[in-house]
Amino acid sequence: MEKTTFVYNKDTYNAYDAQRIVFEAGKYKSEIIFADGNKRGNAKSIIGLLSMKFLKGDEYTLMAEGPDAKKAVKALADFIAKL
């Protein structure tokens, strides 16, 4: 399992951002999960991501398991940093 942490830096979080993350995550075969304490959200599910309610300045963990997990974790963390 590959894992990294990131800090959400955008002032707002909405369905459009969640949709963009889902689209990006869909490019990878691995299972990709966002975690914040006890809460987890599937990166390939818009409902899962909307339930995460990312807040500016909060730290989140991004985990992936599968054939392209390392690439997926890095690419998604970089993608979110550019939102």
HELIX and SHEET records of a PDB file:
HELIX    1   1 ALA A   15  ALA A   25  1                                  11    
HELIX    2   2 ILE A   46  LEU A   50  1                                   5    
HELIX    3   3 ALA A   69  ALA A   81  1                                  13    
SHEET    1   A 4 GLU A   2  VAL A   7  0                                        
SHEET    2   A 4 GLU A  59  GLU A  65 -1                                        
SHEET    3   A 4 GLU A  31  ASP A  36 -1                                        
SHEET    4   A 4 LYS A  39  ASN A  42 -1                                        
END                                                                             
